């Protein structure tokens, strides 16, 4: 399973668990438009860290939280091996 697939699957699963009416996901969709609150994002990052072994937002001193779903996916895809 690709990193992109893992991230999208995690977003969809957490939306279901948190009872969030998730719009159609696209790279251009703003993270604010996902309907996720800060708890849902914290769960998402923690779950992806458990699954991938990395948190791209803490391994870099200058990492900024992404603005779109595509930016969020790329943050995980671009983690150095």
C-alpha positions, 0 to 999 in steps of 0.5 A, a space after each residue: 500500500 502506498 503512503 498516499 493510500 495509507 494517509 487517505 485510508 486513515 483520514 476516512 477511518 477517523 472521519 467515520 470514528 469521529 462522525 465527521 461528514 467528510 467531503 470528497 477528498 482531493 489534493 486541493 481540498 483545504 484541511 479546514 474543509 475536511 470537517 476535522 477538529 484539532 482532536 481528529 488531526 491529533 488522532 490522524 497524526 498519531 495513527 499515521 506515526 504508529 503505522 509509518 514510524 514517523 511524524 513529519 511535523 516533529 522531525 524537521 525544525 521548520 516544518 509547517 502544518 500543511 494547508 491542503 490534503 495534498 500538502 498533508 499527503 506529501 508531508 508523509 511521502 517526502 519523509 527521508 528514508 
